[in-house]
């Protein structure tokens, strides 16, 4: 028995839908053109984009670059030879700016020479982008203190745009005495401290290790000394840190009075945790 098959009906679409479908590409193009026109109008009204802000470098509170620059300038500034002025001009060239003469304002007298043996930065005073760096210089003519004005601009560039000043030494309190400290009465602690210092000064590492705590870091002095006598032993911080004043001598029979501060720790007995300094120089002991 045969089953009659249904006859498929052709799909139909209204004339209105056909016309709308044909217009879609033109509608999309018109919308895109309108969006682009609005974006262009906005750019014209707003103007060109603002340039990125200039990069500003803020100098740190302790600007080692500026202080080193001032120290190097001081060495060149205080070194001169009246018979060879060009050598000094060449030495100053990396430091002077348009605000300074090429000789930085120093004109040595006839036949005058001066040599700088060493320099050290004593401190600085900050005023905005300017620093007054005080440099101590030991010359063959005596000690000189020089205040150098250093400027670091927004780009980070350094400059010395004005002459330096010759100034006096740091203020010193000549009436100051050592603070009163409680004497150490613990005989066992005194014995450990004296023995540790004796081995430390003699650079005897193997014997010194016996009195050090496991976490101690100690760097032995490069010039051995002989401990002659322990003069005084006091508490700097009770129970934790002591001071030991000693008399010592070197291989040339020169006598030294020295004071060492030791961090100490009591477990089964007294141990030394540090001797005067932290040789890692991390800011503690």
Secondary structure as the mmCIF struct_conf table of DSSP 4:
data_model
#
loop_
_struct_conf.conf_type_id
_struct_conf.id
_struct_conf.beg_label_comp_id
_struct_conf.beg_label_asym_id
_struct_conf.beg_label_seq_id
_struct_conf.end_label_comp_id
_struct_conf.end_label_asym_id
_struct_conf.end_label_seq_id
HELX_LH_PP_P HELX_LH_PP_P1 UNK A 2 UNK A 11
HELX_RH_AL_P HELX_RH_AL_P1 UNK A 15 UNK A 46
BEND BEND1 UNK A 48 UNK A 48
HELX_LH_PP_P HELX_LH_PP_P2 UNK A 49 UNK A 55
HELX_LH_PP_P HELX_LH_PP_P3 UNK A 57 UNK A 60
BEND BEND2 UNK A 61 UNK A 62
HELX_RH_AL_P HELX_RH_AL_P2 UNK A 64 UNK A 77
TURN_TY1_P TURN_TY1_P1 UNK A 78 UNK A 78
STRN STRN1 UNK A 80 UNK A 81
TURN_TY1_P TURN_TY1_P2 UNK A 82 UNK A 83
HELX_RH_AL_P HELX_RH_AL_P3 UNK A 85 UNK A 92
TURN_TY1_P TURN_TY1_P3 UNK A 93 UNK A 95
STRN STRN2 UNK A 96 UNK A 96
TURN_TY1_P TURN_TY1_P4 UNK A 98 UNK A 99
BEND BEND3 UNK A 100 UNK A 100
TURN_TY1_P TURN_TY1_P5 UNK A 102 UNK A 105
HELX_LH_PP_P HELX_LH_PP_P4 UNK A 108 UNK A 109
TURN_TY1_P TURN_TY1_P6 UNK A 110 UNK A 111
STRN STRN3 UNK A 113 UNK A 114
STRN STRN4 UNK A 116 UNK A 127
TURN_TY1_P TURN_TY1_P7 UNK A 128 UNK A 129
STRN STRN5 UNK A 130 UNK A 139
TURN_TY1_P TURN_TY1_P8 UNK A 140 UNK A 141
STRN STRN6 UNK A 142 UNK A 152
TURN_TY1_P TURN_TY1_P9 UNK A 154 UNK A 155
STRN STRN7 UNK A 158 UNK A 159
STRN STRN8 UNK A 160 UNK A 160
BEND BEND4 UNK A 162 UNK A 162
STRN STRN9 UNK A 165 UNK A 167
HELX_LH_PP_P HELX_LH_PP_P5 UNK A 169 UNK A 171
TURN_TY1_P TURN_TY1_P10 UNK A 174 UNK A 175
HELX_LH_PP_P HELX_LH_PP_P6 UNK A 178 UNK A 180
HELX_LH_PP_P HELX_LH_PP_P7 UNK A 182 UNK A 182
STRN STRN10 UNK A 183 UNK A 183
HELX_LH_PP_P HELX_LH_PP_P8 UNK A 184 UNK A 184
HELX_RH_AL_P HELX_RH_AL_P4 UNK A 187 UNK A 201
TURN_TY1_P TURN_TY1_P11 UNK A 202 UNK A 203
HELX_RH_AL_P HELX_RH_AL_P5 UNK A 205 UNK A 209
TURN_TY1_P TURN_TY1_P12 UNK A 210 UNK A 211
STRN STRN11 UNK A 212 UNK A 212
TURN_TY1_P TURN_TY1_P13 UNK A 214 UNK A 215
BEND BEND5 UNK A 222 UNK A 223
STRN STRN12 UNK A 226 UNK A 237
TURN_TY1_P TURN_TY1_P14 UNK A 238 UNK A 240
STRN STRN13 UNK A 241 UNK A 249
TURN_TY1_P TURN_TY1_P15 UNK A 251 UNK A 252
STRN STRN14 UNK A 255 UNK A 266
BEND BEND6 UNK A 267 UNK A 269
STRN STRN15 UNK A 270 UNK A 275
BEND BEND7 UNK A 276 UNK A 277
TURN_TY1_P TURN_TY1_P16 UNK A 279 UNK A 280
BEND BEND8 UNK A 282 UNK A 283
#
